C-alpha cells in the first residue's frame, strides 16, 4: 500500500506512551481534586495488609440489597491509621466494620491504573447519628405494627430444658452459655445454630438460624453475642431481624453485648439479659426454682399423707375399742339374763317337787295303806312326768338363751369393721380424715384415702356424678 493511502486511512495523531498517559491522568485528577474531600459510603471488604499496618477496603454505594452500584477503593496507611484510631478513642461506640455507612476524608489519587482515596480522617458522628436514627425508625415501625410485645406474650415454660442457641459457634459467647448450662447439672439439651453476628452477611445468617429454630420448636431460643462497639452490634438493630424475633413461635431470650448495650432485638425479645452468661443463668435459675418447688410440694404431700394415715389409724383404733366395749357389755348382759332364767327355772322346779311331796305326805296320812300305795304310785308317776317336763323346759330355756347369746355374738362380729373390710368393703376418707358417704362430700381435685382389708390407696377425684334414683322410688 502506498504511503499516501496509509496516511489517509490512519491520520497522524499524537500517541501517548503508557507512562505519559498515566501522568496526564494523575495531573487531571490532581487539578480536579486539589484538596482532600469528604465522601460517604458503605464499607465492604475491610482487611489489614499483613504486618505493615495498612488498612484497605472498598467504599460502596447501593441502590438495593443485591449489590453495590458504585465502588471506590480506599487505603488507610499506617501513620494515618494510628492517628485516626487515637482520635476514635473518645468514641468507644464507633469502630470501622463491614456494612457500616461512614463519612471519610481523604485525598483522591490515581495510581496503579485505578482511582482511589487515601483516607486521613473519619466522621463518627455521621455514622452514629444515622445508626440512632435508623434504630428509632425501626422501633416506631415495630410499635405501629404491635410487634414489640408479640414474643413477650408467649408463655415461658416452667422447665425449659430444650434450648435453641443462635450465635457464632466456637465464640466466647457460645462457650460461656454452654458452660453455664452444663455447670448447673440440670440436664439441658442444646441445639446450636451457627450464625454470623457481625458484618454484611450477619443479618441473612441470623435470619436463617432463627427460621431453623422455628421449625425445630425448642422450649426457648437464646440469641447471644459477645461485647463490641455500637457499630459492631448494629446488625441487631435491623428491622428484618426484629420482625423475625417477634414472629418466633417460642420465647426468645437475648444476651447481646455488655451490660450497657441495648439493641432493637432486646426490645422485641421475650426477655432481655445483660450478657450471654446472664442469659444462660436466667434459664438455670428458672429450672432450679421449678425443681425446688416440686421437692417442696412432694414433701408437703408426704407430710399430709402421713398425718392423714395416722389420724385414720387412731380413728379406727377408737372405733375398734368402742365396738369391743359394746360387744363385751352385750355378752355380759346376755350371760346375766341366761343365768337368771336358769336360776328361776331351778327354783320353780324345786318348789314344785317340794309342794308335790308335801301334798303326797298329807294325802298318805289321810289314806289307808292300800289306797296310799296306789296314790303314791300314781304320785310317783306324776312326779316323774313333772320332773321330765321341768327338765325339758329348762333345756329349752337354756337352748333359747344360748341361741340368743350366739345371735348377739354374731351381731357383734358382723359389726366389726375389720370383717367388713375383709369381705371386700372399704372405707373412703378425705385427706383430712372425714368419712365420705356420698358423691356430694367431695369435689374434683380432692385427695381421697381408701382403706381395704389389707392396706390403703390414695386417689384424686377427677369428676363426680349425681346419685341415680331407684326405679319406682318417689322423687
C-alpha positions as CSV (number, residue, x, y, z in Angstrom):
1,X,0.0,0.0,0.0
2,X,1.3,3.4,-0.9
3,X,2.4,5.8,1.9
4,X,-0.2,8.4,0.9
5,X,-3.0,5.8,1.2
6,X,-1.8,4.7,4.6
7,X,-1.7,8.3,5.8
8,X,-5.3,8.7,4.7
9,X,-6.5,5.6,6.5
10,X,-4.6,6.2,9.7
11,X,-4.2,10.0,10.1
12,X,-1.2,11.1,12.1
13,X,-2.3,11.9,15.7
14,X,-0.4,12.1,19.0
15,X,0.2,8.7,20.5
16,X,0.6,8.6,24.3
17,X,3.0,6.3,26.0
18,X,1.7,4.4,29.0
19,X,3.7,6.4,31.4
20,X,2.8,9.7,29.7
21,X,-1.0,8.8,29.8
22,X,-0.7,7.8,33.4
23,X,1.0,11.0,34.3
24,X,-1.7,13.0,32.4
25,X,-4.5,11.3,34.3
26,X,-2.7,11.9,37.6
27,X,-2.4,15.6,36.7
28,X,-6.0,15.8,35.7
29,X,-7.1,14.1,38.9
30,X,-4.9,16.4,40.9
31,X,-6.3,19.5,39.2
32,X,-9.9,18.2,39.7
33,X,-9.3,17.5,43.4
34,X,-6.6,19.8,44.6
35,X,-7.5,19.2,48.3
36,X,-8.9,16.5,50.4
37,X,-12.6,15.7,50.0
38,X,-15.3,14.1,52.2
39,X,-17.1,11.1,50.8
40,X,-19.7,8.8,52.3
41,X,-20.5,5.1,51.5
42,X,-20.7,1.6,52.9
43,X,-17.6,-0.2,54.0
44,X,-17.0,-3.5,52.2
45,X,-14.1,-6.0,52.3
46,X,-12.3,-4.4,55.2
47,X,-8.9,-6.0,55.6
48,X,-5.4,-5.4,57.0
49,X,-2.4,-5.8,54.8
50,X,-0.1,-8.1,56.7
51,X,2.4,-6.7,59.2
52,X,2.8,-3.3,57.5
53,X,-0.2,-1.9,59.5
54,X,-2.1,-0.5,56.4
55,X,-5.8,-1.0,56.1
56,X,-7.8,-1.4,52.9
57,X,-11.4,-1.5,52.0
58,X,-14.0,-0.5,49.4
59,X,-16.5,2.3,49.8
60,X,-19.8,1.3,48.1
61,X,-23.0,2.9,47.2
62,X,-26.1,0.7,47.0
63,X,-29.4,1.2,45.3
64,X,-30.7,-2.2,46.6
65,X,-29.5,-5.1,48.7
66,X,-28.5,-7.0,45.5
67,X,-25.1,-5.4,45.3
68,X,-23.1,-2.1,45.0
69,X,-23.8,0.2,42.1
70,X,-20.6,2.2,42.6
71,X,-17.3,1.2,44.3
72,X,-14.3,3.2,45.3
73,X,-11.0,1.8,46.7
74,X,-9.8,3.3,50.0
75,X,-6.4,3.0,51.6
76,X,-5.7,3.9,55.2
77,X,-1.9,3.9,55.6
78,X,-0.2,3.0,58.9
79,X,0.6,6.5,60.1
80,X,-2.8,7.9,59.3
81,X,-4.4,4.8,60.8
82,X,-2.6,5.3,64.1
83,X,-3.8,8.9,64.2
84,X,-7.4,8.0,63.3
85,X,-7.5,5.3,65.9
86,X,-6.1,7.7,68.5
87,X,-8.9,10.2,67.7
88,X,-11.6,7.5,67.8
89,X,-10.7,6.5,71.4
90,X,-13.1,9.2,72.6
91,X,-15.8,7.4,70.6
92,X,-15.9,3.9,72.1
93,X,-19.2,3.1,70.3
94,X,-17.6,3.5,66.9
95,X,-15.4,1.1,65.0
96,X,-14.8,0.5,61.3
97,X,-16.7,-2.6,60.2
98,X,-18.1,-4.1,57.0
99,X,-21.7,-3.0,56.2
100,X,-21.3,0.3,58.1
101,X,-22.0,3.6,56.4
102,X,-19.2,6.1,57.1
103,X,-18.2,9.6,56.1
104,X,-14.4,9.8,55.5
105,X,-12.0,12.4,54.4
106,X,-9.1,11.7,52.0
107,X,-7.0,12.6,49.0
108,X,-8.2,11.4,45.6
109,X,-5.4,9.9,43.6
110,X,-4.8,7.9,40.5
111,X,-2.2,5.1,40.9
112,X,-1.6,1.6,39.5
113,X,-4.3,2.1,37.0
114,X,-7.2,3.0,39.3
115,X,-8.6,5.9,41.2
116,X,-8.6,5.5,45.0
117,X,-8.9,7.6,48.1
118,X,-6.1,7.8,50.6
119,X,-8.0,8.2,53.9
120,X,-6.9,10.6,56.6
121,X,-10.0,11.0,58.8
122,X,-13.5,9.7,59.6
123,X,-16.6,11.4,61.0
124,X,-18.0,9.1,63.7
125,X,-20.9,11.5,64.4
126,X,-22.3,10.8,60.9
127,X,-22.3,7.1,61.4
128,X,-23.6,7.0,65.0
129,X,-26.3,9.5,64.1
130,X,-27.5,7.5,61.2
131,X,-27.5,4.3,63.3
132,X,-29.5,6.1,66.0
133,X,-32.0,7.5,63.5
134,X,-32.4,4.1,61.8
135,X,-32.9,2.4,65.1
136,X,-35.6,4.9,66.1
137,X,-37.4,4.4,62.7
138,X,-37.3,0.6,63.3
139,X,-38.7,0.9,66.8
140,X,-41.5,3.2,65.6
141,X,-42.4,0.8,62.8
142,X,-42.5,-2.2,65.2
143,X,-44.6,-0.3,67.7
144,X,-47.1,0.7,65.0
145,X,-47.5,-2.9,63.9
146,X,-47.9,-4.1,67.5
147,X,-44.8,-6.3,67.4
148,X,-42.8,-5.0,70.4
149,X,-44.7,-7.3,72.8
150,X,-45.6,-10.1,70.5
151,X,-42.8,-12.5,71.6
152,X,-43.1,-11.4,75.2
153,X,-46.7,-12.6,75.3
154,X,-45.7,-16.2,74.7
155,X,-45.7,-18.3,77.9
156,X,-42.2,-19.3,79.1
157,X,-42.1,-23.0,80.1
158,X,-41.6,-23.7,83.8
159,X,-38.8,-26.2,83.0
160,X,-37.2,-25.1,79.7
161,X,-34.7,-27.9,79.2
162,X,-34.7,-28.0,75.4
163,X,-32.7,-24.9,74.4
164,X,-32.1,-23.5,70.9
165,X,-28.8,-21.4,70.8
166,X,-28.3,-18.9,68.0
167,X,-24.7,-17.5,67.9
168,X,-21.3,-17.9,66.3
169,X,-20.2,-21.4,67.0
170,X,-16.9,-21.5,69.0
171,X,-17.1,-17.9,70.1
172,X,-16.6,-16.8,73.7
173,X,-20.3,-16.1,74.0
174,X,-21.2,-19.6,72.8
175,X,-18.7,-21.2,75.2
176,X,-20.0,-19.1,78.1
177,X,-23.6,-20.2,77.5
178,X,-22.8,-23.8,77.1
179,X,-20.5,-23.8,80.2
180,X,-23.2,-22.1,82.4
181,X,-25.8,-24.6,81.3
182,X,-23.6,-27.6,81.8
183,X,-22.4,-26.5,85.2
184,X,-26.0,-26.4,86.5
185,X,-26.3,-30.2,86.2
186,X,-30.0,-29.7,85.2
187,X,-29.9,-31.9,82.1
188,X,-30.2,-29.2,79.4
189,X,-30.4,-30.3,75.7
190,X,-28.9,-27.6,73.4
191,X,-29.4,-27.3,69.7
192,X,-26.8,-24.9,68.2
193,X,-27.5,-22.9,65.1
194,X,-24.2,-21.3,63.9
195,X,-24.7,-17.7,62.6
196,X,-22.6,-14.7,61.7
197,X,-23.1,-12.0,64.2
198,X,-21.2,-9.1,62.5
199,X,-20.7,-7.8,59.0
200,X,-22.7,-7.6,55.8
201,X,-23.7,-11.3,55.9
202,X,-24.8,-11.3,59.6
203,X,-28.4,-10.4,59.1
204,X,-29.1,-13.1,56.5
205,X,-27.2,-15.7,58.5
206,X,-29.2,-14.8,61.7
207,X,-32.5,-15.0,59.8
208,X,-31.6,-18.5,58.5
209,X,-30.7,-19.6,62.0
210,X,-34.0,-18.3,63.5
211,X,-36.0,-20.0,60.8
212,X,-34.3,-23.3,61.6
213,X,-35.2,-22.9,65.2
214,X,-38.8,-22.1,64.4
215,X,-39.0,-25.4,62.6
216,X,-37.3,-27.3,65.5
217,X,-39.5,-25.6,68.2
218,X,-37.4,-26.0,71.3
219,X,-38.7,-24.8,74.6
220,X,-36.8,-21.5,74.3
221,X,-34.3,-19.8,72.0
222,X,-31.2,-17.9,73.2
223,X,-29.9,-15.2,70.8
224,X,-26.5,-14.1,72.1
225,X,-23.4,-12.2,71.1
226,X,-20.3,-11.0,73.0
227,X,-19.4,-7.4,73.6
228,X,-18.4,-4.9,71.0
229,X,-18.9,-1.3,69.9
230,X,-22.2,0.2,68.9
231,X,-21.2,-0.2,65.3
232,X,-20.3,-3.9,65.9
233,X,-23.8,-4.5,67.3
234,X,-25.6,-2.6,64.6
235,X,-26.8,-5.9,63.0
236,X,-29.1,-6.4,66.0
237,X,-30.9,-3.1,65.3
238,X,-32.2,-4.3,61.9
239,X,-35.9,-4.3,61.2
240,X,-35.9,-7.7,59.4
241,X,-34.2,-9.4,62.3
242,X,-36.6,-7.8,64.8
243,X,-39.7,-8.9,62.9
244,X,-38.3,-12.4,62.7
245,X,-37.9,-12.5,66.5
246,X,-41.4,-11.2,67.0
247,X,-42.8,-13.9,64.7
248,X,-41.0,-16.8,66.5
249,X,-43.4,-19.5,67.9
250,X,-41.3,-19.9,71.1
251,X,-39.9,-17.3,73.6
252,X,-36.6,-15.7,72.5
253,X,-34.1,-14.6,75.2
254,X,-31.3,-12.2,74.2
255,X,-27.9,-11.6,75.7
256,X,-26.2,-9.2,73.3
257,X,-23.1,-7.2,74.1
258,X,-22.2,-5.7,77.5
259,X,-24.4,-4.6,80.4
260,X,-24.9,-1.1,79.0
261,X,-25.8,-2.2,75.5
262,X,-29.4,-2.3,74.3
263,X,-30.5,-3.2,70.8
264,X,-33.7,-3.4,68.9
265,X,-33.5,-7.2,69.2
266,X,-33.6,-6.8,73.0
267,X,-36.7,-4.6,72.8
268,X,-38.7,-7.1,70.8
269,X,-37.5,-10.3,72.6
270,X,-39.4,-12.1,75.3
271,X,-36.7,-11.4,77.9
272,X,-33.5,-9.3,77.5
273,X,-30.5,-10.2,79.6
274,X,-27.3,-8.1,80.1
275,X,-24.8,-10.7,78.8
276,X,-24.7,-14.2,77.2
277,X,-23.8,-15.7,80.6
278,X,-26.7,-13.9,82.3
279,X,-29.0,-15.2,79.6
280,X,-28.0,-18.8,80.4
281,X,-28.2,-18.1,84.2
282,X,-31.8,-16.9,83.7
283,X,-32.7,-20.4,82.4
284,X,-30.7,-22.2,85.0
285,X,-32.4,-20.3,87.8
286,X,-35.9,-20.9,86.3
287,X,-35.3,-24.7,86.1
288,X,-33.8,-25.0,89.5
289,X,-36.6,-23.0,91.0
290,X,-39.1,-25.3,89.5
291,X,-37.2,-28.3,90.9
292,X,-37.2,-26.7,94.3
293,X,-41.0,-26.1,94.1
294,X,-41.6,-29.7,93.1
295,X,-39.5,-31.0,96.0
296,X,-41.3,-28.8,98.5
297,X,-44.7,-29.9,97.1
298,X,-43.7,-33.6,97.4
299,X,-42.5,-33.1,100.9
300,X,-45.8,-31.4,101.8
301,X,-47.8,-34.2,100.2
302,X,-45.8,-36.8,102.2
303,X,-46.3,-35.0,105.5
304,X,-50.0,-34.6,104.9
305,X,-50.3,-38.2,103.8
306,X,-48.5,-39.4,107.0
307,X,-50.7,-37.2,109.1
308,X,-53.9,-38.4,107.4
309,X,-52.9,-42.1,107.8
310,X,-52.0,-41.6,111.4
311,X,-55.4,-39.9,112.0
312,X,-57.2,-42.7,110.2
313,X,-55.4,-45.3,112.3
314,X,-56.2,-43.5,115.5
315,X,-59.8,-43.2,114.5
316,X,-60.1,-46.9,113.6
317,X,-58.5,-47.9,116.9
318,X,-61.0,-45.7,118.8
319,X,-63.9,-47.3,116.8
320,X,-62.5,-50.8,117.4
321,X,-62.2,-50.1,121.2
322,X,-65.8,-48.8,121.2
323,X,-67.1,-51.8,119.3
324,X,-65.2,-54.2,121.6
325,X,-66.6,-52.5,124.7
326,X,-70.1,-52.6,123.4
327,X,-69.8,-56.2,122.4
328,X,-68.4,-57.1,125.8
329,X,-71.3,-55.3,127.5
330,X,-73.8,-57.1,125.3
331,X,-72.3,-60.5,126.0
332,X,-72.2,-59.8,129.8
333,X,-75.9,-58.8,129.8
334,X,-76.9,-61.8,127.8
335,X,-74.9,-64.1,130.1
336,X,-76.5,-62.5,133.2
337,X,-80.0,-62.9,131.8
338,X,-79.3,-66.5,130.9
339,X,-78.1,-67.3,134.5
340,X,-81.1,-65.5,135.9
341,X,-83.5,-67.6,133.8
342,X,-81.8,-70.8,134.7
343,X,-81.9,-69.9,138.4
344,X,-85.6,-69.1,138.3
345,X,-86.4,-72.4,136.5
346,X,-84.4,-74.4,139.0
347,X,-86.2,-72.7,141.9
348,X,-89.6,-73.4,140.3
349,X,-88.7,-77.0,139.8
350,X,-87.6,-77.4,143.5
351,X,-90.7,-75.6,144.7
352,X,-92.9,-77.9,142.6
353,X,-91.2,-81.0,143.8
354,X,-91.4,-79.9,147.4
355,X,-95.1,-79.0,147.1
356,X,-95.9,-82.3,145.5
357,X,-94.0,-84.2,148.2
358,X,-95.9,-82.4,150.9
359,X,-99.2,-83.0,149.2
360,X,-98.4,-86.7,148.9
361,X,-97.4,-86.8,152.5
362,X,-100.7,-85.3,153.7
363,X,-102.6,-87.5,151.4
364,X,-100.8,-90.5,152.8
365,X,-101.8,-89.7,156.3
366,X,-105.4,-89.4,155.2
367,X,-105.4,-92.6,153.1
368,X,-105.2,-96.1,154.2
369,X,-102.1,-98.0,153.3
370,X,-103.6,-99.8,150.4
371,X,-105.0,-96.8,148.8
372,X,-101.8,-94.9,149.9
373,X,-99.7,-97.3,147.9
374,X,-101.8,-96.7,144.8
375,X,-101.9,-93.0,145.3
376,X,-98.1,-93.0,145.9
377,X,-97.5,-95.0,142.8
378,X,-99.7,-92.5,140.9
379,X,-98.0,-89.5,142.5
380,X,-94.6,-91.0,141.7
381,X,-95.6,-91.2,138.1
382,X,-96.9,-87.6,138.2
383,X,-93.7,-86.6,139.8
384,X,-91.6,-88.3,137.2
385,X,-93.7,-86.6,134.4
386,X,-93.4,-83.2,136.1
387,X,-89.6,-83.7,136.5
388,X,-89.3,-84.6,132.9
389,X,-91.3,-81.6,131.9
390,X,-89.2,-79.4,134.1
391,X,-86.0,-80.8,132.6
392,X,-87.3,-80.3,129.1
393,X,-88.4,-76.7,129.9
394,X,-85.1,-76.0,131.5
395,X,-83.3,-77.4,128.4
396,X,-85.5,-75.3,126.1
397,X,-84.8,-72.2,128.1
398,X,-81.1,-72.9,128.1
399,X,-81.1,-73.5,124.4
400,X,-83.0,-70.3,123.8
401,X,-80.6,-68.3,125.9
402,X,-77.6,-69.9,124.2
403,X,-79.2,-69.1,120.8
404,X,-79.7,-65.5,121.9
405,X,-76.2,-65.3,123.1
406,X,-74.8,-66.7,119.8
407,X,-77.1,-64.2,117.9
408,X,-75.7,-61.3,120.0
409,X,-72.2,-62.5,119.3
410,X,-72.8,-62.8,115.6
411,X,-74.2,-59.3,115.6
412,X,-71.2,-58.0,117.4
413,X,-68.9,-59.8,115.0
414,X,-70.8,-58.5,112.0
415,X,-70.4,-55.0,113.3
416,X,-66.6,-55.5,113.4
417,X,-65.1,-53.1,110.7
418,X,-62.2,-55.5,110.1
419,X,-64.5,-58.3,109.0
420,X,-66.4,-55.9,106.7
421,X,-63.2,-54.8,105.2
422,X,-62.1,-58.4,104.8
423,X,-65.3,-59.2,102.9
424,X,-64.4,-56.6,100.2
425,X,-65.9,-53.5,101.7
426,X,-63.7,-50.4,102.1
427,X,-63.7,-47.1,104.0
428,X,-63.0,-43.8,102.0
429,X,-62.0,-40.6,103.7
430,X,-60.8,-37.2,102.6
431,X,-57.2,-36.1,103.1
432,X,-58.2,-34.5,106.5
433,X,-59.9,-37.7,107.7
434,X,-63.6,-37.0,107.0
435,X,-65.6,-40.1,106.1
436,X,-67.0,-40.0,102.5
437,X,-70.6,-41.2,102.4
438,X,-71.9,-39.8,99.1
439,X,-70.5,-38.1,96.0
440,X,-71.5,-34.7,97.2
441,X,-68.9,-34.9,100.1
442,X,-66.1,-34.4,97.6
443,X,-65.2,-32.2,94.6
444,X,-62.8,-32.6,91.6
445,X,-59.2,-32.3,92.7
446,X,-59.8,-33.6,96.3
447,X,-57.4,-36.3,97.5
448,X,-59.0,-39.5,98.9
449,X,-57.6,-42.2,101.1
450,X,-59.3,-45.6,100.7
451,X,-58.7,-48.3,103.4
452,X,-59.1,-52.0,102.4
453,X,-58.9,-55.2,104.4
454,X,-55.2,-55.1,103.7
455,X,-53.5,-51.7,103.0
456,X,-54.8,-48.4,101.7
457,X,-54.7,-46.4,98.4
458,X,-54.6,-42.7,97.6
459,X,-56.5,-41.2,94.7
460,X,-57.6,-37.9,93.2
461,X,-61.2,-37.0,92.3
462,X,-61.4,-36.2,88.6
463,X,-65.3,-35.9,88.4
464,X,-68.4,-36.6,90.5
465,X,-71.8,-38.0,89.3
466,X,-75.2,-37.4,91.0
467,X,-77.0,-40.4,92.5
468,X,-79.4,-42.1,90.1
469,X,-82.8,-42.6,91.6
470,X,-84.1,-46.1,92.2
471,X,-86.8,-47.2,89.7
472,X,-90.2,-46.7,91.2
473,X,-88.9,-44.6,94.1
474,X,-90.7,-41.4,95.0
475,X,-88.8,-38.3,93.6
